[in-house]
Amino acid sequence: MDTATHVVMGVALGGLATIDPVVAEDPALGQAVLIGTIIGSQAPDFDTVLKLKNNATYIRNHRGITHSMPAVVLWGLLLTGGLSLFYPEVNTLHLWMWTFLAVILHVFVDVFNAYGTQAYRPFTKRWVAYGFINTFDPYIFYFHIAGIIAWFLGANPAYLWLLIYFIIALYYVKRYFDKREMIKLIEENFTDIEQIITFPTINQNIWRITITTPSRYYIGRAENGHITILDEFINKPINTRDPVVKKALEDHNIKAFLSFSPVYRYEINYHDEYTELRFIDLRYRYNGRYPFVALVKIDDEHGENLKIIDSYTGWVFTEEKLQDKLNTAEK
C-alpha cells in the first residue's frame, strides 16, 4: 500500500489495541503502543532509503528482505526495544504484541497489490502479488480517515475499529471475487495462457491486465465485463548466445530489472558507435507508453572485447528524459 494508507492503518491499530485490557488500563502503555503501531506500520518500507544509492539497488531490494518473515520478527523486537527505553515502566510483552502486529499488517496488505513483496522469504524469493487491491485504494483509505475522525469525536476506539476492519475484510473478499470473475472471462477468450497479471485501478470496474501465451504478450483493459486489447507483442526469449546480449546481462541495472519484472520484451538497436539493448516492462502502460525500462549501451566495435558504456533502469516517461538519465549516469 502507499505510505499514507500505512500511516492511517498504524493509527487504527493503536486504537484497536484498547480492546486489550492491559493497554486500556495503562495510559503510558497506550501511548507507547500508538507510537509503536504507527512506526511499525512504516518500518518495512524503511528500505526506501536505498533510492539514495541507485535505482538498481532499490529495485532489487524494495519490499524484499525487509518484508520477509525474519525481518518482520526483527522489526517487532527492535521497535519494542527502542520504545522500552522511553517507556521503561510499561508492559513490554503487550507493547511488543501490538507493535509486531503492526509490522505484520503492513506486509500482509502489501501482498494484495500488483507490485507485491517477497513476504515468503526465506522459503522462497518469489514475488507475491495477488493483484486485486490497488496500491492506493480510496475505499480503504477513507474508511480509516472516517474512523480517525469518529475516534477524535469520542467514539469507542475498540468497537469502532473492529467494525471498520470487519467491513474492510468484506471488501477484500469482494475484490477477490471481482478478480476471479475477470480471470474466468479472460480464460474464456484466450487459449494457451501461461500467466495473467492483474492491476486493479481506483475505479472498481476497471482493471489493467497483462496476458502471456507461448507466442504473444497481450496488454489490455477490462471494464464492466469487457476486455479490450490495447497492445500485442511477440513473446521472444532472450538470445543468450548473442555475445552482446550476454554482455548486457552482466550489467547491474539489467540484472535488477530482470529480478523484478515477470513480463517484459526486449529490443536491440544498432548504432554507429554502440549497440543498445532495451528491456521494457509490459505491466505498466501509461498513455500508450511503457515507462519502466532498463537500457544498456555496449561498445562492440572491438570484436570480442565488448564494453558496457552506460546503463539505466527506472521510470522514464519520455525518450528525452531517458537520455538525460543516461547522460547523468555517465557523469
Sequence and secondary structure as in RCSB ss.txt:
>XXXX:A:sequence
MDTATHVVMGVALGGLATIDPVVAEDPALGQAVLIGTIIGSQAPDFDTVLKLKNNATYIRNHRGITHSMPAVVLW
GLLLTGGLSLFYPEVNTLHLWMWTFLAVILHVFVDVFNAYGTQAYRPFTKRWVAYGFINTFDPYIFYFHIAGIIA
WFLGANPAYLWLLIYFIIALYYVKRYFDKREMIKLIEENFTDIEQIITFPTINQNIWRITITTPSRYYIGRAENG
HITILDEFINKPINTRDPVVKKALEDHNIKAFLSFSPVYRYEINYHDEYTELRFIDLRYRYNGRYPFVALVKIDD
EHGENLKIIDSYTGWVFTEEKLQDKLNTAEK
>XXXX:A:secstr
  HHHHHHHHHHHHHHGGGSHHHHT HHHHHHHHHHHHHHTTGGGGGGGGGGT HHHHHHHTTTGGGSHHHHHHH
HHHHHHHHHHH TTS HHHHHHHHHHHHHHHHHHHTTSSS B TTTTT    B    S SS HHHHHHHHHHHHH
HHTT  HHHHHHHHHHHHHHHHHHHHHHHHHHHHHHHHH SS  EEEEEE SSTTEEEEEEE SSEEEEEEEETT
EEEEEEEEE     TTSHHHHHHTTSHHHHHHHHH SSEEEEEEE SS EEEEEEESS  BTTB  EEEEEEEE 
SSTT  EEEEEEEEE SSHHHHHHHHHHHH 
